[in-house]
Amino acid sequence: MRYAILILSSLLLMLASCEKVINVDLKNSDKRVVIQGFITDESGTVNHTIMISRSVAFSASNEPDFVQGAFVVVTDLTEGKSDTTLEVSPGNYQTQRTPGVPGHTYQLVAKVGDETFTSTSTMPDPVPFDSLYVDSFSAFGGVLHQFTPVFQDPAGQPNYYAFQLQINDTLLNTIDAWDDQYSDGKINSRPLNVNDEDLFSGKDTVTVTMYCTEKAIYNFFYTLVNATGNGQTPANPLSTISGNALGYFGAVTMRRRVLIMP
């Protein structure tokens, strides 16, 4: 079974203060449950959201088919504390008291009708996000902006990252997933590319969010990018949810840098 994935910037999955939806389109296949959610270490009072929907056929609209009435529990296995979520809107299940702590392991259990889906994730240590700079130049008949996050990868251990860009109030519909296979212990010099955006000096604000993730979450977003961006027949990204569901659940650290276009 193969499907294409469309990341919709107009709909948002609660990812701390940024929300995003992945809409999974299946070619005339049976509907499957799609689960998406992060536990983050963002400071302050943060309620995390687990979004549950069903995949929709190519012939249907792009609106997610939200799953209502699910029973969703997030457990901090390190502390042995469980948090039964509240459904705050159709298909969006919000934690009430689950903080994100590096080194802690979190378990998701979601019951949808007679089906039970589970996932477990351990939050990695954060990596300091030191600064952010931009280079802009003409390319391919337009303007290419390269935003480079500056951070030093910890040496001697595997690290996995995901990056998300926001321009003013618009969350861009891509996520870049990197590992440190060729950059272990080095200061990052790899940019995030943005094509053909009309960005104005002194006016537009760019926010880059850096997530430190487990390998399973990296694999999901890496295969997601390849499924949607290589021009070939899309193949399934690697779900982190057991029980034949699509999607991901992960414990991640997050750091942000904001840049006003020079």
N, C-alpha and C positions, 0 to 999 in steps of 0.2 A: 504494500500500500504506500502511495506517495502523495504528498500534499505540498502546497505552496503556503508560505506564511506572509501575511501583510501586517506590518507594524503601523498602527494608526496613531498619528499624532493628535487627532481630534478627540480621541478617547484616552483615558488615563488610568493606569493601574497604580495603586498607592505604593509608592516607593519612597518612603519618608514624605517629603513635601512635593516630590515629582511623581506623576502617575502615568502609566503606560498600559496599553492593551495590545496583545498579540491576537490577531484573528486568523484562525487556521481554516483554510479552505480545502475540503476533500473532494476529489473527483468521484462523484456518484458513489461514495463509500458510506458505510454506516457511521452515524455520529459517534464521536468519542468525547469523553470528558477532557477538558483543557483546564489545567490548574496553573496559576501564576502567583508567586509571592516571594517576598524577601523579608527576612528579619535583619535589621541594620543596627549599627552601634551609634546612630545619630543621637546626640545629647538632647536633654530636655524630655518633656512628656510626649512620647511618640507612640501612636497606635498604628500598628502595621496591618495591612490589608491583604488577605488572600482572595484572589478573584477566581471564580469557577464559572465556566461556560461550556458549551458544546460546540464542536466543530460544525461548520456550515458548508453546504455544497457550493461549487463554483456558480451554479445557476441561481443561488440565493443572493440576497443583499449582503453587504459587508458588515451589517450590524451583528455584533456578538449575540449569541443565543444564551443568555445568562441562566444559570442554574440556581433556582431558589429553593429554600427549605433544606439545604444540606446541613449536616452536623460536622463542625470543623473544630478540632482541638490542636493547639500548639503547646508542646511540652518542652521545658528546659530540662533535659535529661541530666545535666550536670548538677542542678539544684533540686531536681525532683518536683518541680512545680508545673502544674498544668493550667492552661488558660483556654476556657471555652469561648469561642469567638461570638460576636454579635453580627447578625446580618443587617448592615446599616443601609444598604440599598440592594436591589436585585442582583444577586451573584457576588456581592462584595461583603466579605466576612472579616470583621475587624477585631484584633486582639484588644484586651482591656488593660493588661498589666504586664506584658512580656517585654522586658528590656533586652537589648542586644549586648552581649558581653563577649569580647574576644576570648577564644579558648573554650567557650561553652558549646555544647552540642544540643541541637534543637530537632524535635520530631514533629512532623505534621501528620495528622490522621484526619481524612475527610471521608465522610460517609454520604454517598449520593444514592438514594433509593436502597437497593440491595447490594450495591458495590461499595467496597472500601479501598481507599487509595492512601498510600503512605510515602513518606520521604524523610530522610535524616540528613542533617548538615551541621558541620562544625565551623564556627566562625574563625577565620584566620586572624593573625595579628595585623593591625593596620600598618601601612607604609606611608610615611609623611609625604604630602603633596606640597612641594616647596614653592613652585611658582608656575606661571603660564605665560607664554609669549606667542606672537603671531607673525608670520611672514605671508605677504600677499604678492602675487605676480600673475601676469597674463599667461594663459595656457589654453590650448584647444579652442580658441575663439571666445573664451570667457575669462573669468577671474578665478584663480584658485587661491584659497586661503588655507594656510597650514598652521594649525594650533598645536603647539608642542607642550605637553605637560612635563614639568621638570620634577623628577623624583629619582632617588637612588634605590635601585633594587637591592634587597638584602642578599648578601653573598652566601653561597653554600647551601641553598635550599630552593626547592621549586616554588615559584610564585606565579599567580594567575590574576589577570586584571581584566576589567571591562570598563569602557569609557562611553559617556553619553554627553552630547552637546545640546545646549539650549541657547537660542538667540532671542534676546529680549524675553517675551513670554511664550515663545514657540519652542517646544521640545522636538528636536529633529528625530526623524523616524529611522535612525540607525544606531546600532551599538557596535563598537569595535572591541574585539576580544584579543588579548595578547597574552603570551607566556614569556618566560625569561630564558628560553632555551639557548639563545645566542647573546643574551645581555645580562647574565648572572653577575650580580655585584656592581654593575655599571650604572652611570647616570644616564637616564633615558634621553635619546635624541630622535625618537620616532614620532612623527607628527600625526595629527588627525586632520584629514583633508575635508574641506567643504567647498563644493563647486558652485559657481554661478549664484552666489548669494549677494544681494545688494546691501553691503555693510558700509556704514558711513562713519567717518572719523569723528570721535568725540560724542557720538550719539548712540550707537548700538552697543549693547552689552552682550558678551558671550560668557556663558557659564559652562564649565567642564566639571563633570562629576566622575571621580575615579572610585571604582569598586575593587576591593581585594576579595577574591573569591576562591572557592575550592576548585579543583580540577573539573569536577562534574558540571559545575555551573559554567566554567570556561568552555568546556566541550559543547554545552548546549548552545551558547551564543556564537561560538566559532562555526559550528555546523549550521546554525541558523543563517549566518551571514553568507556562507557558501551556498546554502539552499536557495537564497533569494537573489544573490548578486553575481552568479557566474554564467548566467545566460543559458544554462543547461536545464534539463528536466529536474525539478527540485526533488531532493531525497529527504527523508525524515531527519530532522535534528535529533540529537540524543536526549530524550526526555530523562529527567531525574526523578520522575514519579513512578512508583510501582503500581501494578494493577491495571495495565493497559491504558493509562491516561497519558495525554500529551502535556508538555510544559515543564515547569521547573519550580522548585522550592529551594531556597538557599539562605544561609546566614552569611552576610557580607559586611565588611567595613566600608564606610564611604567618607570621602573627603571632597571638598569643592574648592574651586578657584574661579574668580570672576575677573574678567578683563573688559575694559572699555576700549573700543577700537581706536588705535592711535592715529 
